[in-house]
Each structure stands twice: as C-alpha cells, then as structure tokens.
C-alpha cells in the first residue's frame, strides 16, 4: 500500500572547534620590505625633515633672520596637521601606541604634569612640560607614525645626521679655539660644547652606516664628509664625557656590529682611530688624561663638581620619592633647599647648578616613578632594535641586509646618548626624543610585522 522510501545518505559537516584560533597569516618581512609605499617623498616627510633640521640641528638658531620665523613650531605644526588629515594604512597610530617606548614616553609626560602642583617653582615645571618636552613627545609620536617603510626611516635618519653635520660646519666657520689652559669651545648656539660632543658621538655611527652600507655614491660622500666634520668639532669641544661616550660607541661597533664581517669592523675602527688621532692635539690628550686622575679633579673635590651635585640630586629624590622637586626644578632646588644654599652666609649668592646627569635629573625632578619610566623607555628602545635585527635577518636569511645594519647603528647611537647623557642634563631634549621616534618608526615598519616579536616589544 505504501511505496518504499529510498533513503539517500547526506554528508553533514560540523565546524571543528579548536581551543586557539590559528594565527593570522602575515607576509614575510622580506616581501614587505620589497613593497615600497615610501618610494617617493611626500609633503609630510618634507615637514618632518624640516622639523629635525630645526629641533635637533637648531638651524633657526644659526641665522638671525630665521629666528623670528619660529621654524620649529612651523614645521611641527604642519607635520602634525598633515598626519592627522592624511592617515592611511601605512601610517596607523595603533602600532605606535603598542610599543613600550611610546607608552613610557607618554607616561613620563603624564608624570611630569602631575609633578607641577607640588613643584618648588610651579611656573618652571609648567614651562618644562609645555615647552620642549611636551612638543617633543608629540613629534615623537608623529615621527613614529608617519614612516611608511624602510626608505622613510632612512630619510629621517639621514636628516638626523645632516643636521648635526651642518651645525658642525657652522661652528668650524665661526669659532676659533685658542691655546691656553682652557683650550676648547665654550657656549655655542643652543648647545654647549659638552652637549654637542654627545650629539656628535650619537651621529658618528649613522655616518659610518651611510659610508659602508649605502650603494648611493652621494650618500657615501655625504656620510664621510659628515664624519670628518663631527670628528673635528668633537675634538674642539674637549669633552671628557664625550670622549668616554666615543670609546663606548667604538667598542660597540667593533664587538656588536655583526652586520658586517669582523675584518671590516676592525679596519673601519682603525681608520676612525687614525682620523681622530690626526685631528686631536697634544692639549686635547692632556685634558683627556685627567680622566685617569679623578682624585684631584674639581668634579670630585668641589661642591659644584658633578659628584657632589649628583649626591644632592639623589637626596632630592629620596626626600620626594613620588614626584620629586618638579620638572625643570633641579636648579631651583640647588638655589633654595640644598645644603649649600642653607649653609651659605647671609647676603652671599648661591649658584643654581644643573644636574649634569640625565638619570639624576629625572630622578630628582620626577621621583622614583619618573626615573623608572625613563630607564624603561631607553631599555625598550634597545630591545626593539634587537627585535628588528633578528626579524629582518630571519626573514631575509641574510646576515647583513641594510635594515639589520641600521638597527645596530641606532643601537650604537643610543649607547652614545646613555654614556654622554650620564654627564649632562639631556633627559627632555629633542635630540633624544627624535631619535626614539625614529626607533619606534623602524620597529613599526619591520619587526611589527612578526606576531611573535610584537609581544616582546
């Protein structure tokens, strides 16, 4: 009565659930480096180069007719506006904000703002927050976000070198070092001799990179010329702290610059040593020999020497461990609450000394949290560059591709800052913030592509 029903088997597929989703597929770094969204210049990169020339190279301070133009603000404002209006997939802000270096820099700015109410001189703390450091942190983020690829990073790095070399050329053309016990440069434009010696040391590895690694003849010539200019002014500066920084950078390039064979490292170091020896005078070497005789140096014996200032600075930090004496208030502390000020005879003035140490400066002015943020900012920059080098070498299977060499070059520049900055108050300066912006930009366009390496940055 009933017809037979024919059952047809139907294959039913069910989604296979796994405890962890598969990692997103990413293009190899080598392939991405071959893609060139930054093949040509654009207006934003031109404005950033102009900013570096004026914020680090102080071009606006070198010529009187440029001073009324406020070029630092002009280029910074134009770059910020173009970045906000431009955007694009290659200039996203999210990867920049993921980096520890960026977070530490922003955290340092927040802590600086929080130090204002309790500062010894609130106006000075507010000025420090809103002036060089505040603008520097904003441009740090813009520089890091604006780089579209490796070519942009090289352009920014080359601008960093050119601005210091041009400054050195102006110094050589306008200043003369005379004989005598004080044989050395004194106050320059914006920088003093010790500060520019540190900047010169920071730029020397960059000059070596463009001489050795770049195929462009004009960049090699420019790198060699910049190196000679920087060496000459460095010797004229007569900076003992700068000399120690130069030794540290030279040792780093010789031992850790693994992107070129050891024979080329030794040859390059020897040539630089010969050029330096030919530039330095007997007076310079006599001054450097005092490093080995610290017992009789004023920095150890005098109340205005670095050792005594550092001890007082550590005391300010321990007395105010949370917020310190306030941003930019180290000289105020020296002139008002220091042991020297309290014991000074009535009617006798007291010199308001700078910290002469970037780490003591931050610790005394922003307390222990500020010092920890500052150290973490520098340490994370070193770590990111190591991640960049490993990622590029692993992806390209090449020991010395230009990105890996540039990563080690920027590490050498940071070594120069750390050693030179140990003897100078350079914690909030553009010469550091611009360099860190370039480092974060470099990480963003290379190692930020490797998921495993992002977690370590």
Rosetta blueprint (number, residue, H / E / L):
1 X L
2 X L
3 X L
4 X L
5 X L
6 X L
7 X L
8 X L
9 X L
10 X L
11 X L
12 X L
13 X L
14 X L
15 X L
16 X L
17 X L
18 X L
19 X L
20 X L
21 X L
22 X L
23 X L
24 X L
25 X L
26 X L
27 X L
28 X L
29 X H
30 X H
31 X H
32 X H
33 X H
34 X H
35 X L
36 X L
37 X L
38 X L
39 X L
40 X L
41 X L
42 X L
43 X H
44 X H
45 X H
46 X H
47 X H
48 X H
49 X H
50 X H
51 X H
52 X H
53 X H
54 X H
55 X H
56 X L
57 X L
58 X L
59 X H
60 X H
61 X H
62 X H
63 X L
64 X H
65 X H
66 X H
67 X H
68 X L
69 X L
70 X L
71 X H
72 X H
73 X H
74 X H
75 X H
76 X H
77 X H
78 X H
79 X H
80 X H
81 X H
82 X H
83 X H
84 X H
85 X H
86 X H
87 X L
88 X L
89 X H
90 X H
91 X H
92 X L
93 X L
94 X H
95 X H
96 X H
97 X H
98 X H
99 X L
100 X H
101 X H
102 X H
103 X H
104 X H
105 X H
106 X H
107 X H
108 X H
109 X H
110 X H
111 X H
112 X H
113 X H
114 X H
115 X L
116 X L
117 X L
118 X L
119 X L
120 X L
121 X L
122 X H
123 X H
124 X H
125 X H
126 X H
127 X H
128 X H
129 X H
130 X H
131 X L
132 X H
133 X H
134 X H
135 X H
136 X H
137 X H
138 X H
139 X H
140 X H
141 X H
142 X H
143 X H
144 X H
145 X H
146 X H
147 X L
148 X L
149 X L
150 X H
151 X H
152 X H
153 X H
154 X H
155 X H
156 X H
157 X H
158 X H
159 X H
160 X H
161 X H
162 X H
163 X H
164 X H
165 X H
166 X H
167 X H
168 X H
169 X H
170 X H
171 X H
172 X H
173 X H
174 X H
175 X L
176 X L
177 X L
178 X L
179 X L
180 X L
181 X L
182 X L
183 X L
184 X L
185 X L
186 X L
187 X E
188 X L
189 X L
190 X L
191 X L
192 X E
193 X H
194 X H
195 X H
196 X H
197 X H
198 X H
199 X H
200 X H
201 X H
202 X H
203 X H
204 X H
205 X H
206 X H
207 X H
208 X H
209 X H
210 X H
211 X H
212 X H
213 X L
214 X L
215 X L
216 X L
217 X H
218 X H
219 X H
220 X H
221 X H
222 X H
223 X H
224 X H
225 X H
226 X H
227 X H
228 X H
229 X H
230 X H
231 X H
232 X H
233 X H
234 X H
235 X H
236 X H
237 X H
238 X L
239 X L
240 X H
241 X H
242 X H
243 X H
244 X H
245 X H
246 X H
247 X H
248 X H
249 X H
250 X H
251 X H
252 X H
253 X H
254 X H
255 X H
256 X H
257 X L
258 X L
259 X L
260 X L
261 X L
262 X H
263 X H
264 X H
265 X H
266 X H
267 X H
268 X H
269 X H
270 X H
271 X H
272 X H
273 X H
274 X H
275 X H
276 X H
277 X H
278 X H
279 X H
280 X L
281 X L
282 X H
283 X H
284 X H
285 X H
286 X H
287 X H
288 X H
289 X H
290 X H
291 X H
292 X H
293 X L
294 X H
295 X H
296 X H
297 X L
298 X H
299 X H
300 X H
301 X H
302 X L
303 X L
304 X L
305 X L
306 X H
307 X H
308 X H
309 X H
310 X H
311 X H
312 X H
313 X H
314 X H
315 X H
316 X H
317 X H
318 X H
319 X H
320 X L
321 X L
322 X L
323 X L
324 X L
325 X L
326 X L
327 X L
328 X L
329 X L
330 X H
331 X H
332 X H
333 X H
334 X H
335 X H
336 X H
337 X L
338 X L
339 X H
340 X H
341 X H
342 X H
343 X H
344 X L
345 X L
346 X L
347 X L
348 X L
349 X L
350 X L
351 X L
352 X L
353 X L
354 X L
355 X L
356 X L
357 X L
358 X H
359 X H
360 X H
361 X H
362 X H
363 X H
364 X H
365 X H
366 X H
367 X H
368 X H
369 X H
370 X H
371 X H
372 X H
373 X H
374 X H
375 X H
376 X H
377 X H
378 X H
379 X H
380 X H
381 X H
382 X H
383 X H
384 X H
385 X H
386 X H
387 X H
388 X H
389 X H
390 X H
391 X H
392 X H
393 X H
394 X H
395 X H
396 X H
397 X L
398 X L
399 X L
400 X L
401 X L
402 X H
403 X H
404 X H
405 X H
406 X H
407 X H
408 X H
409 X H
410 X H
411 X H
412 X H
413 X H
414 X H
415 X H
416 X H
417 X H
418 X H
419 X H
420 X H
421 X H
422 X L
423 X L
424 X L
425 X L
426 X L
427 X L
428 X L
429 X L
430 X H
431 X H
432 X H
433 X H
434 X H
435 X H
436 X H
437 X H
438 X H
439 X H
440 X H
441 X H
442 X H
443 X H
444 X H
445 X H
446 X L
447 X H
448 X H
449 X H
450 X L
451 X H
452 X H
453 X H
454 X H
455 X L
456 X L
457 X L
